[in-house]
Every structure is written in C-alpha cells, then in structure tokens.
Amino acid sequence: MEFTSETIGYLIQEPITIELLDEHGNKLSEAETLVLIKPGLDEPAMSDALIERLGIVILRAKSGLWRHINDSETVVRRSM
C-alpha cells in the first residue's frame, strides 16, 4: 500500500511532535511531523523521512529489529 497525500484518509493539518522512547520510557529523539489517519490500517506507518529524523536504523524490518543512531553496534531493539 502506498501512502501519499492523495491516499483516502484524514490529514491532520497541524504538525505534532513524535517522541521515540526506549524500553524504559526515556526519550531517544523527537521530530515534528504531519499525521495521516488511514481508516482500516491496523499498525502505524512512518515515512522514510520520519524514520531518519528520529535516528532509527532498521536492522531487520519484518522482524522489527532496530537501533538508534546513537546506540552502540551491539544494541538491538525490538519494535512493540
């Protein structure tokens, strides 16, 4: 499924601040973004631009494994 401004959904016109938290609730990074609400979508989707601004380094996309850009090479996090 492709997500564009032409996708049927609801675009929130005011930017919101997204915080990336670690497993203990500590803030790793934050970024402002617009939100597109897509009815029927059962999981959040992030653009590649937002992923980069948050400092997320994807290790294994399907498995949900990632690290933050400031993490050491040995840190592997799991998406919730």
PyMOL commands that place a pseudoatom at each C-alpha (Angstrom):
pseudoatom trace, name=CA, resn=MET, resi=1, chain=A, elem=C, hetatm=0, pos=[0.000, 0.000, 0.000]
pseudoatom trace, name=CA, resn=GLU, resi=2, chain=A, elem=C, hetatm=0, pos=[1.372, 3.403, -0.946]
pseudoatom trace, name=CA, resn=PHE, resi=3, chain=A, elem=C, hetatm=0, pos=[0.889, 6.367, 1.391]
pseudoatom trace, name=CA, resn=THR, resi=4, chain=A, elem=C, hetatm=0, pos=[0.637, 9.743, -0.300]
pseudoatom trace, name=CA, resn=SER, resi=5, chain=A, elem=C, hetatm=0, pos=[-1.327, 12.937, 0.240]
pseudoatom trace, name=CA, resn=GLU, resi=6, chain=A, elem=C, hetatm=0, pos=[-3.806, 11.531, -2.285]
pseudoatom trace, name=CA, resn=THR, resi=7, chain=A, elem=C, hetatm=0, pos=[-4.480, 8.409, -0.210]
pseudoatom trace, name=CA, resn=ILE, resi=8, chain=A, elem=C, hetatm=0, pos=[-8.003, 8.323, 1.172]
pseudoatom trace, name=CA, resn=GLY, resi=9, chain=A, elem=C, hetatm=0, pos=[-7.691, 9.283, 4.791]
pseudoatom trace, name=CA, resn=TYR, resi=10, chain=A, elem=C, hetatm=0, pos=[-7.572, 12.252, 7.122]
pseudoatom trace, name=CA, resn=LEU, resi=11, chain=A, elem=C, hetatm=0, pos=[-4.567, 14.550, 7.133]
pseudoatom trace, name=CA, resn=ILE, resi=12, chain=A, elem=C, hetatm=0, pos=[-4.093, 16.429, 10.397]
pseudoatom trace, name=CA, resn=GLN, resi=13, chain=A, elem=C, hetatm=0, pos=[-3.039, 19.925, 9.288]
pseudoatom trace, name=CA, resn=GLU, resi=14, chain=A, elem=C, hetatm=0, pos=[-1.119, 20.836, 12.459]
pseudoatom trace, name=CA, resn=PRO, resi=15, chain=A, elem=C, hetatm=0, pos=[2.281, 19.193, 12.953]
pseudoatom trace, name=CA, resn=ILE, resi=16, chain=A, elem=C, hetatm=0, pos=[2.676, 17.031, 16.037]
pseudoatom trace, name=CA, resn=THR, resi=17, chain=A, elem=C, hetatm=0, pos=[5.831, 16.095, 17.914]
pseudoatom trace, name=CA, resn=ILE, resi=18, chain=A, elem=C, hetatm=0, pos=[6.690, 12.397, 17.862]
pseudoatom trace, name=CA, resn=GLU, resi=19, chain=A, elem=C, hetatm=0, pos=[8.973, 11.104, 20.622]
pseudoatom trace, name=CA, resn=LEU, resi=20, chain=A, elem=C, hetatm=0, pos=[10.991, 7.921, 20.225]
pseudoatom trace, name=CA, resn=LEU, resi=21, chain=A, elem=C, hetatm=0, pos=[11.255, 6.240, 23.622]
pseudoatom trace, name=CA, resn=ASP, resi=22, chain=A, elem=C, hetatm=0, pos=[13.427, 3.382, 24.824]
pseudoatom trace, name=CA, resn=GLU, resi=23, chain=A, elem=C, hetatm=0, pos=[12.096, 0.376, 26.731]
pseudoatom trace, name=CA, resn=HIS, resi=24, chain=A, elem=C, hetatm=0, pos=[12.259, 2.369, 29.986]
pseudoatom trace, name=CA, resn=GLY, resi=25, chain=A, elem=C, hetatm=0, pos=[10.347, 5.390, 28.664]
pseudoatom trace, name=CA, resn=ASN, resi=26, chain=A, elem=C, hetatm=0, pos=[13.437, 7.569, 28.206]
pseudoatom trace, name=CA, resn=LYS, resi=27, chain=A, elem=C, hetatm=0, pos=[13.348, 9.851, 25.165]
pseudoatom trace, name=CA, resn=LEU, resi=28, chain=A, elem=C, hetatm=0, pos=[15.875, 8.891, 22.479]
pseudoatom trace, name=CA, resn=SER, resi=29, chain=A, elem=C, hetatm=0, pos=[14.839, 11.568, 19.968]
pseudoatom trace, name=CA, resn=GLU, resi=30, chain=A, elem=C, hetatm=0, pos=[11.925, 13.616, 18.704]
pseudoatom trace, name=CA, resn=ALA, resi=31, chain=A, elem=C, hetatm=0, pos=[10.687, 15.080, 15.425]
pseudoatom trace, name=CA, resn=GLU, resi=32, chain=A, elem=C, hetatm=0, pos=[7.771, 17.108, 14.162]
pseudoatom trace, name=CA, resn=THR, resi=33, chain=A, elem=C, hetatm=0, pos=[5.542, 15.527, 11.529]
pseudoatom trace, name=CA, resn=LEU, resi=34, chain=A, elem=C, hetatm=0, pos=[2.107, 15.610, 9.963]
pseudoatom trace, name=CA, resn=VAL, resi=35, chain=A, elem=C, hetatm=0, pos=[-0.218, 12.683, 10.612]
pseudoatom trace, name=CA, resn=LEU, resi=36, chain=A, elem=C, hetatm=0, pos=[-2.315, 10.858, 8.028]
pseudoatom trace, name=CA, resn=ILE, resi=37, chain=A, elem=C, hetatm=0, pos=[-5.047, 8.737, 9.605]
pseudoatom trace, name=CA, resn=LYS, resi=38, chain=A, elem=C, hetatm=0, pos=[-5.916, 5.844, 7.306]
pseudoatom trace, name=CA, resn=PRO, resi=39, chain=A, elem=C, hetatm=0, pos=[-9.119, 4.010, 8.269]
pseudoatom trace, name=CA, resn=GLY, resi=40, chain=A, elem=C, hetatm=0, pos=[-8.592, 0.248, 8.422]
pseudoatom trace, name=CA, resn=LEU, resi=41, chain=A, elem=C, hetatm=0, pos=[-4.833, 0.443, 8.881]
pseudoatom trace, name=CA, resn=ASP, resi=42, chain=A, elem=C, hetatm=0, pos=[-4.017, -1.812, 11.837]
pseudoatom trace, name=CA, resn=GLU, resi=43, chain=A, elem=C, hetatm=0, pos=[-0.491, -0.597, 12.531]
pseudoatom trace, name=CA, resn=PRO, resi=44, chain=A, elem=C, hetatm=0, pos=[1.330, 2.746, 12.369]
pseudoatom trace, name=CA, resn=ALA, resi=45, chain=A, elem=C, hetatm=0, pos=[3.287, 3.586, 9.246]
pseudoatom trace, name=CA, resn=MET, resi=46, chain=A, elem=C, hetatm=0, pos=[6.184, 6.026, 9.178]
pseudoatom trace, name=CA, resn=SER, resi=47, chain=A, elem=C, hetatm=0, pos=[7.773, 7.670, 6.172]
pseudoatom trace, name=CA, resn=ASP, resi=48, chain=A, elem=C, hetatm=0, pos=[11.440, 7.095, 5.489]
pseudoatom trace, name=CA, resn=ALA, resi=49, chain=A, elem=C, hetatm=0, pos=[11.995, 10.805, 6.196]
pseudoatom trace, name=CA, resn=LEU, resi=50, chain=A, elem=C, hetatm=0, pos=[10.493, 10.492, 9.707]
pseudoatom trace, name=CA, resn=ILE, resi=51, chain=A, elem=C, hetatm=0, pos=[12.458, 7.311, 10.396]
pseudoatom trace, name=CA, resn=GLU, resi=52, chain=A, elem=C, hetatm=0, pos=[15.658, 9.152, 9.512]
pseudoatom trace, name=CA, resn=ARG, resi=53, chain=A, elem=C, hetatm=0, pos=[14.767, 12.271, 11.544]
pseudoatom trace, name=CA, resn=LEU, resi=54, chain=A, elem=C, hetatm=0, pos=[14.121, 10.068, 14.603]
pseudoatom trace, name=CA, resn=GLY, resi=55, chain=A, elem=C, hetatm=0, pos=[17.511, 8.376, 14.160]
pseudoatom trace, name=CA, resn=ILE, resi=56, chain=A, elem=C, hetatm=0, pos=[16.078, 4.889, 13.650]
pseudoatom trace, name=CA, resn=VAL, resi=57, chain=A, elem=C, hetatm=0, pos=[18.468, 2.433, 11.996]
pseudoatom trace, name=CA, resn=ILE, resi=58, chain=A, elem=C, hetatm=0, pos=[16.497, -0.542, 10.690]
pseudoatom trace, name=CA, resn=LEU, resi=59, chain=A, elem=C, hetatm=0, pos=[18.316, -3.846, 11.116]
pseudoatom trace, name=CA, resn=ARG, resi=60, chain=A, elem=C, hetatm=0, pos=[15.560, -6.313, 10.108]
pseudoatom trace, name=CA, resn=ALA, resi=61, chain=A, elem=C, hetatm=0, pos=[12.318, -4.628, 9.013]
pseudoatom trace, name=CA, resn=LYS, resi=62, chain=A, elem=C, hetatm=0, pos=[9.970, -7.626, 9.066]
pseudoatom trace, name=CA, resn=SER, resi=63, chain=A, elem=C, hetatm=0, pos=[11.323, -8.828, 12.409]
pseudoatom trace, name=CA, resn=GLY, resi=64, chain=A, elem=C, hetatm=0, pos=[11.078, -5.329, 13.894]
pseudoatom trace, name=CA, resn=LEU, resi=65, chain=A, elem=C, hetatm=0, pos=[14.737, -5.120, 14.881]
pseudoatom trace, name=CA, resn=TRP, resi=66, chain=A, elem=C, hetatm=0, pos=[16.384, -1.703, 15.001]
pseudoatom trace, name=CA, resn=ARG, resi=67, chain=A, elem=C, hetatm=0, pos=[18.808, 0.518, 16.888]
pseudoatom trace, name=CA, resn=HIS, resi=68, chain=A, elem=C, hetatm=0, pos=[19.023, 4.242, 17.462]
pseudoatom trace, name=CA, resn=ILE, resi=69, chain=A, elem=C, hetatm=0, pos=[21.742, 6.103, 15.612]
pseudoatom trace, name=CA, resn=ASN, resi=70, chain=A, elem=C, hetatm=0, pos=[23.405, 6.912, 18.969]
pseudoatom trace, name=CA, resn=ASP, resi=71, chain=A, elem=C, hetatm=0, pos=[23.339, 3.279, 20.178]
pseudoatom trace, name=CA, resn=SER, resi=72, chain=A, elem=C, hetatm=0, pos=[26.472, 1.139, 20.111]
pseudoatom trace, name=CA, resn=GLU, resi=73, chain=A, elem=C, hetatm=0, pos=[26.702, -1.502, 17.379]
pseudoatom trace, name=CA, resn=THR, resi=74, chain=A, elem=C, hetatm=0, pos=[25.850, -4.201, 19.944]
pseudoatom trace, name=CA, resn=VAL, resi=75, chain=A, elem=C, hetatm=0, pos=[22.414, -2.739, 20.835]
pseudoatom trace, name=CA, resn=VAL, resi=76, chain=A, elem=C, hetatm=0, pos=[19.439, -4.363, 19.120]
pseudoatom trace, name=CA, resn=ARG, resi=77, chain=A, elem=C, hetatm=0, pos=[15.948, -3.115, 19.925]
pseudoatom trace, name=CA, resn=ARG, resi=78, chain=A, elem=C, hetatm=0, pos=[12.631, -4.761, 19.095]
pseudoatom trace, name=CA, resn=SER, resi=79, chain=A, elem=C, hetatm=0, pos=[9.556, -2.892, 17.887]
pseudoatom trace, name=CA, resn=MET, resi=80, chain=A, elem=C, hetatm=0, pos=[6.484, -3.204, 20.041]
for i in range(1, 80): cmd.bond("trace and resi %d" % i, "trace and resi %d" % (i + 1))
show_as sticks, trace
zoom trace
